[in-house]
Amino acid sequence: MWFDLLNHANTAAKFRSVFNEFPFFNYVQSKALDDVLYTGKNFVACAPTGSGKTVLFELAIIRLLMETSEPWRDVKAVYMAPIKALCSQCFESWKKKFGPLGLNCKELTGDTEIDDFFEIQDSHIILTTPEKWDSMTRKWKDNCLLQLVRLFLIDEVHVVKDETRGATLEVVVSRMKAVHTYRTAHNPEADLSMRFVAASATIPNISDIADWLSNESGPATYLDMDESHRPVKLRKLVLGFPYSINQTEFKFDLSLSYKMANIIQTYSDQKPALVFCSTRKGAQQSAAILSKDARFIMSIEHKQRLMKYANAILDSKLKELVMLGVGYHHAGVDLSDRKLIEEAFTLGDLPVLFTTRTLAMGVNLPAHLVVIKSTMQYVRGSCEEYSEADLLQMIGRAGRPQFDTSATAVIMTKMQTKDKYMKLMNGMEIIESSLHGHLVEHLNAEIVLQTISDVNMALDWIRSTFLYIRALKNPTHYGFSADLDRFGIEAKLQELCLKNLNSLSSIGLINMDEDINIKPTEAGKLMARYCVAFDTMKQFSKVAGTENLSDLVGLMSKSREFSDIQLRMNEKRPLNTLNRDKNRVTIRFPMEGKIKTSEMKVNCLIQAQLGSISIQEFGLVQDTAKIFRNGMRISKCLSEFLSQQSKMGFSAVLNALILAKCFRSKLWENSPYVSKQLEKIGQTLSTAMVNAGLTTFNKIEQTNPRELELILNRHPPFGNQIRESVIHLPKYEVTLEQLPRYSCATAEIVVKVKVKNQAQVLSKRTAQDHHYVSVIIGDSDNNVVFLQKLTDLVLLKCGSWSKKIDVAKASKGEEISVNLISSEYGKPWKYSGSKRQCNHFCKNKDLCGHDCCEYPPLFPVFLSICVSLYFIALHAFPDYRGILPLV
């Protein structure tokens, strides 16, 4: 019991409330208690699902608090889980448990600006994903907050083997080890140790994880509890079904759906059953088949409860199934529907739930019976078998400790693979590293961090990874010879590093000298800062300089970051309608032929979002949101990458700046839906404004608030609020003046930017401070002559900004700062070199000094000003039309 265990420790008394939900620790928690609570050693736990591993993390947090004097101002603990759902669960729980103790919890899983650290300024417990923490820690030497982390908690550590996400988890943990080493080396007298505590249900080679999480005193302590310690005893069954050579995987999977009623009737004991399917469509299809084949015995009250759930569900197909006692749950289902389904299943009102494997790692939905329908899954269009870790995660959902003393897990597979899975359930699949497949991106990040500055240091960094530990034990898995000793394997790892370093060098992401000293380039720093894949940067390096907006959208669609966006069969028709349709609005740059690749799907969804074209399918809406979460940073990286290139064409740079602006605002640069950028205005209200002719902020400002309310069908003071938000957006005046000194080869111009409503903006600001403007000048040969940036704060402080530019001598790629310029609010161009009639009889009007005689040699020069505002909460800028051509 908690009280008895800590009765001798007065300092622990205040923490007893954390565990008031249960009076006793179970066997697993009791075994780990001494190591977790009464020592500061690194610790790894492997215990079955449902054995309460989260309590071990809570004990580790309490240990940190016990050894730190109050107030806990500088105490920071990080909890890292592979998916957001796990972070959200812990966040809600820990907010209630640790909040009363004075600790602030912060969930950091979204896509905030990469260099914004204020999110964790006042937080004690930070809950995050590997990807988010990777982006946060890529500048850890510049930020003292990250160096305050004293406890690092890793949930589901077995994900280190995942081919797509494992490398990030591995690198983040190794980086935190580097933070610990750096801290202790620079402050040896201060007690600034960092503790690592990891847990998972499936770690067969737990000693390897313990070696990886070692510190100066040796490997981490570990606790390895087998299935016999499950709180609910589990019976495992593997059923084999006939599979002919002529049968496809889809047909075999479908055939299993018709056997589901019999299996549920045999093994469910009239208790909740969870069925894992390989695809979303498979889950829905199987649920529909079962609803016809099975009839559940339910009381009138039970049916009434199901009717209540069904009435609140939006999905019409799901609504019908729920009334019959069957449901489905996957990422393509609306969030509100998912929550209702989870509630109905958790309370035992929904007898059977069909789902995809992602639920096994996310939402905690235990069941009396778990069925794995087919052992094949579809990954990027191809079939492959579930890994043992995946199977164990799914099986781990069997058993509800508060209701059951036993549970059943059934695996449905082919007759040919039945024996394999029976053996698999008795043995365990060793966890390997996946870092070698993603080494190039992570090497670059460490080079930018200056963890690596030569090849030897690269090998030192490799030694801190899980890859090194596993390569020594299983070299053949990583493509090395089995008869190599430690030195031979290290030589091979160094060779692998050198190969990846040469790849980085080949496209100018790093510089290497003859002694193999390594330095990052500006392009390499961009790649690390924006967490962009090497293959994507490789695509960027192929830009010729003449690309238009359509070309760059196509380029973006090829980004490696979108490789997990799948093209599903049921999505082809709506996507083709978005691409070409005579009867409705379609995308701006239609593609040739039918939509038949994932790349074309990404392109289509980008354009649909920017064109404010409604997308009805929830799965496509989700994919679009994912594309734009990644797309904003990728487009920003592309625009900065091209701006840095000394010989990049004006057209490509300009269009890259425009595209970055479009991604941030989720609108085309000439979109009439400018009002969508305002708070409280969504697609419906923005469409009403467009239909009323309110297509610019200037028109909105000039409209009477009562008229706005009539247009939007809203009550006062809604119109005043909308108009006020527009009035207080910054308004700018841009002027361009050519000076008298010029020749046939050179000209001097002065660009001026002025805040017209400085007093208004300073008194009340609608827009926030995270935005900028790029001023770009190009000549008629498509060369970039001048490029500048200004932050909005600079303009607000001084009221205006001006710059004299010698067009012939301007250094290409020069970066200063500039900010927001609005064509709607800006005055017409003031160009003193306009051609006009006058009374001077000059022989050479090109060379004379009279203002009125000037025939500007600058006339063939194109000048455009691209407005790009960056807000954290509001992607807005005072007038979308940010391209101002001189001629």
C-alpha positions, 0 to 999 in steps of 0.5 A, a space after each residue: 500500500 502506498 501509505 505503508 511503503 512511504 510511511 518512513 519518508 516524511 517528504 513523500 507524504 505530500 505525493 500520496 494523492 497522486 495514487 489515490 485511485 487505487 489502494 495497492 500497487 500490483 506485483 509489477 509496480 511493487 517490483 519496480 518501486 525500489 529502483 524507480 523511487 529510491 534510486 536515481 539510476 536509469 531504468 527500463 521496464 518491460 511488462 504486459 499491457 495493462 500492468 500499470 507502467 504509467 505508474 512507474 513514470 509517476 514514481 520517477 517524477 516524484 523521485 525527482 521532486 523529492 530530491 529537489 528543493 521547493 519551489 520547483 522553478 527549474 525542474 523539467 521532466 519530458 514524457 515522450 510517446 510515439 503518438 499524440 493520443 498517448 500524450 493527450 491521455 497522460 496530459 489529462 491525467 497528470 494535469 489533475 494529479 500534479 497540478 495541485 502540487 504546483 506543477 504545470 503540464 504542457 502538451 507539445 505535440 503540435 506544429 508551433 514555430 520550430 524556434 519558439 521555446 516560450 511554450 516550455 518556459 513555465 512548464 515542469 512536465 512536457 509531454 511530446 512526440 519524438 518528431 516534435 522533440 527532435 525539432 525542439 532540440 535541434 538548437 538545444 545549445 542555444 537554449 538553456 531551458 532544454 538544458 534544465 531537463 532532469 528526467 526523460 521518460 520514454 513510453 513504448 520504447 520498442 517503437 525504436 524498431 519502426 522503419 518510419 519513426 524509429 530513427 527519430 526516437 533513437 536520435 532524440 534519445 541519443 541527443 538527450 544523452 549528449 545534453 547530459 554529457 555536455 552539461 556534466 562536462 561543463 558544470 562538473 561541480 553541479 549535480 545536473 544529471 539526467 535520468 532516463 526511464 523507459 517502458 514498453 510491453 514488448 522488449 525481448 532484448 531489454 538488456 540492449 535497451 539498458 546498454 543504450 541508456 547507460 551512463 557513467 555508472 554503467 547500463 540502466 537497471 531493468 525489469 523484465 516481466 513476462 506474460 505470466 504477470 498479466 493482471 488478466 490471464 490471456 488465452 492465445 489462439 491461432 486459427 488457419 484458413 484455406 488460401 489458394 494461390 489464385 486468391 488475392 490478399 483482398 479476397 482472402 481478407 474478405 473471406 475472413 469477414 464471413 467467418 467473424 460471426 462464428 468466432 465472436 459467438 464462440 469466444 466472446 462470452 457475450 462480452 466486448 470484442 475488438 477486431 483489428 483489420 488491415 485497412 479502413 475499408 476492411 474495418 467498415 466492410 467487416 462491420 457491415 457483414 457482421 451486422 447482417 450475420 450476427 444478432 446480439 441478445 440485448 435488453 430494451 434498455 441496452 437498445 435504447 442506449 445504443 439508439 442514443 449513441 446512434 442519434 448523436 453520430 454524424 456518419 450515416 453508415 456508422 449510425 445504422 451499424 451502432 443501432 445493431 451493436 456493431 461499430 468501426 473506428 479509424 483515422 478516417 472517422 470524424 473525431 466526434 464520432 470516434 469519441 462516441 464510439 470509444 465511450 460506447 465500447 468502454 462502457 460495454 454498450 457496443 458489443 463489437 468494434 472493428 478498427 485498424 492497428 493504430 488504435 493498439 498504440 493509441 486509445 486505451 480500449 481494452 476488450 474481453 476478446 481481441 481478434 486479428 483478422 488476417 496477419 497481412 497489412 498494406 504499407 504504401 500500396 504493398 502487402 507485408 506481414 505484421 511484425 511481432 511487436 505489432 501483433 503483441 500490441 494488438 493482443 495486449 488490448 485483450 483483458 479488462 482488469 476491472 471486469 475480467 479475470 481472463 481474456 482471449 486473443 484470436 489470430 486469423 491467418 492462412 493455413 500455410 502460416 499457422 505454425 509460424 504464428 503459433 511459434 511467434 506467440 511463444 517466442 519474441 522478435 528481437 528489436 533492431 535499430 532503423 537508424 541506418 536507413 535514415 542516417 543522412 538527415 540525422 547526421 546533417 542535424 548533428 553537424 549543424 549542432 556541431 556535435 560532429 565536425 569530422 569523421 571520427 566525431 561522427 563515429 563517436 556519435 554513432 557509438 551513442 546510438 542503439 544502432 551501434 549496440 545492435 550492429 555489434 550483436 547482429 551485423 548481418 541485419 545492417 549489411 555487414 559481414 558476420 565474422 567482423 570483430 568490434 573494430 571491423 564493425 566500427 570501420 564499416 559504420 565509419 564507412 557508412 557515415 562517410 558515404 552519407 557525408 558525401 551525399 550531403 556534400 554532393 548537393 552543397 549541404 555540408 563542406 568537407 576539406 581534405 582532412 575530412 573536417 566538416 562544416 554545415 552550409 546555410 542550405 544544410 542549416 535550413 534542412 536541419 532547422 525545418 526538419 526536411 528530408 534529404 530526398 526533398 532537399 535533393 529535389 530543391 537542388 534541381 530547380 532551374 530558376 524559371 519555374 512558375 507557381 504550377 511547377 513549384 506546386 508539383 515539386 512540393 508534391 514530390 516531397 519525401 514527407 508526403 510519401 505516407 499519403 496513400 491513394 485509396 481506391 474510393 478516393 479516385 472519383 472525388 479527386 478526379 472531380 476536383 481536378 477536372 469537372 465542367 459542372 463545378 469549380 476545379 483546381 487552378 492548375 489541372 493535371 493531365 489524365 486521371 489521378 493515379 498516383 499519391 503524388 497527384 493526390 497531394 498536388 490535387 489536395 494542395 490546390 483544392 485547399 488553396 482554392 477554397 474548394 470544399 472537400 467532403 470526404 473526411 479521409 481527404 480532409 485529414 490528409 489535407 490537414 497533414 499535408 499543410 502541417 508539413 507543407 508550411 515548413 517545407 515551402 518556407 524551407 524551399 523559399 529560403 533555400 532558393 533565396 540563398 542561391 547566388 545564381 537562382 532565377 528571379 521567377 523561381 525565387 518569386 514564386 517560391 516566396 508566393 507559395 510559402 505565403 499561400 501555404 501559410 494562409 491556405 489561400 492562393 495569392 489572388 484569392 477572393 476569400 481573404 476574409 478566411 484569414 480573420 478570426 471567427 470567419 470560416 469557409 461558409 462566412 467567407 463564401 457569403 462575403 465573396 458572394 456580396 463582393 467583399 473580396 478585399 480587406 479594404 472593401 470590408 473596412 468600408 462596409 457598414 457593420 450592420 450590413 456585414 451582419 446581414 450578409 453573414 446572418 449574425 447578430 450585433 456586435 459581430 459586424 463591429 468585431 469583424 470591421 475592428 479586426 480589419 481596421 487594426 491590421 497594419 497598413 503600409 505605403 510603398 514608394 519607389 523613386 529613381 535617383 538622377 544618377 544613372 547610366 546605360 548600365 546602372 541605376 539607383 533607386 530608393 525603396 521606401 516602406 511606411 506604416 500608415 496607421 502606426 498609432 492605431 496598430 500600436 494601440 491595438 493590434 489584430 495581427 501578431 508580430 511573427 511576419 515579414 515581407 520580402 522585397 525582390 527585384 529582378 531584371 529582364 534576363 530573369 536574374 535576381 538583382 536584390 532581395 531584402 527582408 524586414 520584420 514588422 517590429 522594425 517598421 513599427 518602432 521607426 514608422 518607416 524604412 528605406 533603402 537605396 539600391 544600386 541595381 547594377 552593384 546590388 549583391 545577389 541574395 543580400 538579406 536585410 530585414 523588411 516587412 509587410 507591404 499591402 497593395 490594397 492599402 499602399 498608395 499607387 507607385 510613386 515613380 519619379 522616372 515616369 516618361 512624360 512630355 516637357 519643355 526641355 530641349 535636351 539632346 539626350 534625354 537618357 543622360 540629362 539630369 532633369 527629372 521630367 526628361 528621364 526615360 528610366 533605364 530601369 523600365 525593363 527591370 521587374 520589381 515585385 514585393 511578396 507579402 508573407 505574414 507569419 502569425 502563430 494563431 492567425 495566418 492573416 495579412 492585410 491584403 492578400 494581393 501582395 504582388 505589385 508589378 512595376 510594369 
